[in-house]
């Protein structure tokens, strides 16, 4: 099912039915493994989640108890199923996304009435993609193509299973909030699931870029999710500068507040997603995929777990080294053997430098040398 010129065509997912010529040529990735685009933090967070005490027990129990059939009937009865006769432009995008990422079975897709722009991929046995009317009305065709690719990426990675459990446990935690110990146990798993899901969104953003193959459209979509349909009032570079300021600005108090702000969220902050995606789009890893050199699903069974651990560990080490966040800067300096912990913490919380003056054993031993604060490389690092 190819146009013979490196572009993509899409069928109905079963190998039968019509083919269509895409609006523009896009590369296809036969047999691509989700490992090709998965963010290292996605894999490591999921590994950490599986090691969380009690998670295996809860997962096995919920796999048999979750009312998935009820969920499917709910969307079937109270939403609009995307197809050739309903939202045909979304149907075409879905077929095209599944073809580009070589997803064997096209998942059902529904549009549900909700002014909040959102999209999700849920389901235990088989994934279901749901998009809100708010999102459909907000995005143009190429922006929406990236979102559909994002959700197909979730399906290919198997994220829908854990997303479904996260939704169930979040609602369950509210019902057992009056039971102190029971609520704490559930919230520990919910917190772990949220941490993983925030990282999985970075993976799915990459999948959306592989499908849309238009970085500008991906950036526009994220800006619209953050600021609404006012593109004439927004600027990509200024938007990405916000991510740089967010990461590097403030003192340790701000670092703690960042952690507190992100804990209840299922998605990373939109500026952070945009910065991460643009960084990946310019990487050698992305270019190799576009050149046809990527991990294949047929090779997944031979994947080394230790290699995945090593890659994730290397990613986190590099993230700490490159981060401009004051807290990670302090962690990096302490790991390197810098002294004066008490004074450094005091100065950091006051917004001062976390680096002792040259030639001293700690803060307060002499004038601080300009330009010797915590440093990192110059590169910086919604919902749908």
C-alpha positions in Angstrom: 0.0 0.0 0.0 2.5 2.6 -1.1 2.4 5.3 -3.7 5.8 4.2 -5.0 7.4 7.5 -4.3 8.1 7.2 -0.6 4.8 8.7 0.3 2.0 7.0 2.2 -1.4 5.7 1.4 -4.0 4.4 3.8 -6.5 1.6 3.7 -9.1 0.5 6.3 -6.6 -1.4 8.5 -7.8 -4.9 7.3 -5.9 -4.9 4.0 -9.2 -4.3 2.1 -11.0 -1.3 0.8 -9.9 1.9 -0.9 -6.6 3.6 -0.8 -6.1 7.3 -0.9 -3.4 9.7 -2.0 -2.2 11.8 1.0 -2.2 15.6 0.8 1.5 15.5 0.6 4.1 12.7 0.7 5.1 11.3 4.0 7.5 8.5 4.8 6.2 5.2 6.2 7.9 3.1 8.8 7.1 -0.6 8.2 7.4 -2.9 11.3 8.5 0.1 13.5 8.9 -0.7 17.1 7.7 1.7 19.7 11.3 1.6 21.0 12.2 3.8 18.1 10.4 6.8 19.5 9.9 6.0 23.2 11.5 8.6 25.5 14.0 6.9 27.8 12.2 8.3 30.8 9.0 6.6 29.6 10.6 3.2 29.8 12.4 3.8 33.1 9.3 5.3 34.8 7.3 2.3 33.8 9.9 -0.1 35.1 10.0 1.9 38.4 6.2 1.8 38.5 6.2 -2.0 38.1 8.6 -2.3 41.0 6.3 -0.3 43.2 5.1 -2.4 46.1 1.6 -3.8 45.5 1.4 -2.7 41.9 1.5 -6.2 40.4 -1.3 -7.3 42.7 -3.5 -4.2 41.9 -2.8 -4.5 38.2 -3.8 -8.2 38.0 -6.9 -7.6 40.0 -8.0 -4.6 38.0 -7.3 -6.3 34.7 -10.2 -8.6 35.5 -12.5 -6.2 37.2 -12.4 -3.0 35.1 -15.7 -2.6 33.3 -14.1 -2.3 29.8 -17.2 -3.6 28.0 -19.2 -0.9 29.8 -16.7 1.7 28.8 -17.0 0.7 25.1 -20.8 0.7 25.3 -20.7 4.1 26.9 -18.8 5.7 24.0 -20.8 3.8 21.4 -24.0 5.1 22.9 -23.1 8.6 23.8 -20.4 9.8 21.4 -19.9 9.9 17.7 -17.9 7.0 16.1 -15.5 8.2 13.5 -15.9 6.5 10.1 -16.4 7.1 6.4 -19.8 8.7 7.1 -19.1 10.5 10.4 -16.1 12.8 10.7 -14.6 11.4 7.5 -11.6 13.7 7.7 -10.6 12.3 11.1 -11.2 8.8 9.8 -8.8 9.4 6.9 -6.2 10.8 9.3 -6.6 7.7 11.6 -6.1 5.3 8.7 -3.1 7.3 7.5 -1.5 7.4 11.0 -2.0 3.6 11.4 -0.5 3.0 8.0 2.6 5.2 8.6 3.3 3.6 12.0 2.3 0.2 10.6 -0.3 -0.5 13.4 -1.8 -3.8 12.5 -5.3 -3.0 13.6 -7.0 0.4 13.4 -8.5 1.2 16.8 -12.1 2.6 17.1 -12.1 6.4 17.4 -14.9 8.5 18.9 -15.6 12.2 19.2 -17.2 13.2 22.5 -18.9 16.5 23.4 -16.5 18.4 25.7 -15.3 22.0 25.3 -12.0 21.1 26.9 -9.4 20.3 24.2 -8.3 16.7 25.0 -7.6 13.3 23.5 -6.9 10.0 25.1 -6.2 6.3 24.2 -7.7 3.9 26.7 -8.7 0.2 26.9 -7.2 -3.0 28.3 -7.9 -5.6 25.6 -8.0 -3.2 22.6 -7.3 0.5 22.6 -10.0 3.1 22.0 -9.1 6.7 20.8 -11.3 9.5 22.1 -11.1 13.1 21.1 -13.2 16.0 22.3 -15.1 18.5 20.3 -13.0 21.2 21.9 -9.9 19.8 20.3 -11.5 19.1 16.9 -12.7 22.7 16.7 -9.4 24.2 17.9 -6.9 22.5 15.6 -6.4 22.7 11.8 -5.8 19.6 9.6 -2.0 19.2 10.1 -2.2 20.0 13.8 -4.9 17.4 14.2 -2.9 14.9 12.2 -0.1 15.2 14.8 -2.6 14.6 17.6 -4.1 11.5 15.9 -0.5 10.2 15.4 0.2 10.9 19.0 -2.8 8.7 20.1 -1.8 6.0 17.6 1.6 6.1 19.2 0.0 5.4 22.6 -1.8 2.5 21.1 1.4 1.0 19.5 3.3 1.4 22.7 0.6 -0.3 24.8 0.1 2.8 26.9 -3.7 2.4 26.9 -3.7 -0.3 29.5 -2.0 1.8 32.2 -3.9 4.9 31.2 -7.2 3.0 31.8 -6.0 1.9 35.2 -4.9 5.4 36.1 -8.4 6.8 35.3 -10.0 4.1 37.3 -7.7 4.5 40.4 -8.0 8.2 40.3 -11.8 8.0 40.6 -11.4 5.1 43.1 -9.1 7.2 45.3 -11.8 9.9 45.7 -14.3 7.2 46.8 -12.0 5.8 49.5 -10.6 9.2 50.6 -12.3 8.7 54.0 -10.1 5.6 54.7 -6.7 7.0 55.6 -4.5 4.0 55.0 -6.5 2.7 52.0 -6.3 6.1 50.4 -2.6 6.4 50.9 -1.9 3.0 49.3 -4.0 3.9 46.3 -2.5 7.4 45.9 1.0 5.9 46.0 0.2 3.9 42.9 -1.7 6.8 41.3 1.3 9.1 41.8 3.5 6.5 40.2 1.2 6.1 37.3 1.0 9.9 36.8 4.8 10.1 36.8 5.0 7.4 34.1 2.2 8.9 32.1 3.8 12.3 31.9 6.8 10.7 30.4 4.7 8.6 28.1 3.3 11.8 26.6 6.8 12.8 25.5 7.0 9.4 23.6 3.6 9.9 22.0 4.5 13.5 21.0 7.4 11.9 19.0 5.0 9.4 17.4 2.8 12.3 16.4 5.8 14.0 14.7 6.6 10.8 12.8 3.1 10.7 11.5 2.6 14.3 10.7 6.3 14.9 9.7 5.6 18.7 10.2 7.4 20.1 13.3 5.8 23.5 12.7 2.3 22.0 12.9 3.2 20.1 16.1 4.4 23.3 17.7 1.3 25.2 16.6 -0.9 22.5 18.1 0.9 22.7 21.5 0.7 26.4 21.5 -3.0 26.3 20.8 -3.6 23.8 23.6 -1.8 26.3 25.9 -3.2 29.6 24.7 -6.2 28.9 22.5 -6.9 29.7 18.9 -4.9 33.0 18.8 -1.9 32.0 16.7 -1.6 35.6 15.4 -0.8 36.6 19.0 1.8 33.8 19.6 5.4 33.1 18.5 7.1 29.7 18.5 10.5 31.1 19.7 8.9 33.1 22.4 6.9 30.1 23.5 10.0 27.9 23.7 11.8 30.7 25.6 9.2 30.2 28.3 10.3 26.6 28.7 13.9 27.8 29.0 12.9 30.3 31.7 10.8 27.8 33.5 13.7 25.3 33.7 16.4 27.7 34.7 14.6 30.4 36.6 14.3 31.0 40.4 15.9 29.3 43.3 15.4 26.1 45.3 12.0 27.3 46.5 10.9 27.5 42.8 12.3 24.0 42.2 10.2 22.6 45.0 7.1 24.4 43.7 7.7 23.0 40.3 7.6 19.5 41.7 4.4 20.2 43.7 2.7 21.8 40.7 3.4 18.8 38.4 2.6 16.0 40.8 -1.2 16.1 40.3 -0.9 16.4 36.5 -1.2 13.6 34.0 0.6 15.6 31.3 3.8 17.5 31.3 3.6 21.3 31.0 3.0 22.3 27.4 6.1 24.5 27.0 8.2 21.6 28.2 6.6 19.3 25.7 7.3 21.7 22.9 11.0 22.1 23.9 11.5 18.4 24.3 9.9 17.7 20.9 11.9 20.3 19.0 15.1 19.0 20.6 14.3 15.5 19.5 13.3 16.6 16.0 16.9 18.0 15.6 18.6 14.9 17.0 20.5 12.2 15.1 18.1 9.7 16.5 15.1 11.3 14.7 17.1 11.6 11.5 18.0 7.9 11.5 14.4 7.0 11.8 13.5 9.2 8.9 16.3 7.6 6.9 14.7 4.1 7.6 17.1 3.0 10.3 15.0 2.1 13.4 14.3 -0.8 15.8 11.8 -3.3 14.4 8.9 -5.0 16.2 10.1 -8.3 14.9 13.3 -7.7 17.0 11.5 -6.8 20.2 11.8 -10.3 21.6 15.6 -10.0 21.4 15.7 -6.7 23.2 18.0 -6.7 26.2 16.4 -5.4 29.4 19.8 -4.4 30.8 20.4 -2.3 27.7 17.1 -0.5 28.3 18.1 0.1 31.9 21.5 1.4 30.8 19.9 3.8 28.3 17.5 5.1 30.8 20.2 5.6 33.4 22.4 7.4 30.9 19.5 9.6 29.9 18.8 10.6 33.6 22.5 11.3 34.2 22.7 13.5 31.1 19.5 15.3 32.1 20.9 16.1 35.5 24.2 17.2 34.0 22.5 19.5 31.4 19.7 20.8 33.6 19.7 24.5 34.6 17.2 23.8 37.4 18.6 25.1 40.7 17.7 21.9 42.6 19.4 19.6 40.0 22.3 22.0 39.9 22.7 21.5 43.7 22.4 17.7 43.3 25.0 17.8 40.5 27.5 19.9 42.5 27.1 17.8 45.7 27.6 14.6 43.6 30.8 16.1 42.4 32.1 16.5 45.9 31.5 20.2 46.5 31.5 21.1 50.2 29.6 23.6 52.4 26.2 21.9 52.2 24.5 24.0 54.9 25.6 27.3 53.4 24.9 26.2 49.8 21.3 25.2 50.8 20.8 28.5 52.6 22.1 30.5 49.6 20.1 28.5 47.2 16.8 29.1 49.0 17.6 32.8 49.1 18.3 32.8 45.4 22.1 33.1 45.7 24.7 31.0 43.9 25.1 27.4 44.9 28.9 27.5 44.0 31.4 28.4 46.7 33.9 31.2 46.0 37.1 30.3 44.3 39.8 29.3 46.7 37.4 28.8 49.6 35.9 25.8 51.4 32.4 27.1 51.3 30.2 30.2 51.1 31.2 33.3 53.0 34.9 32.9 52.7 35.5 35.6 50.2 33.9 37.5 47.3 32.2 35.3 44.8 33.8 35.2 41.4 31.4 36.3 38.6 30.0 33.7 36.3 30.6 30.8 38.6 27.1 29.9 39.4 25.5 26.5 38.4 25.9 26.0 34.7 24.6 23.6 32.0 24.9 23.4 28.2 23.2 26.1 26.3 20.5 23.9 24.8 17.2 23.8 26.6 15.5 20.8 27.0 -2.5 20.8 27.0 -3.1 17.6 27.1 -3.8 16.0 23.8 
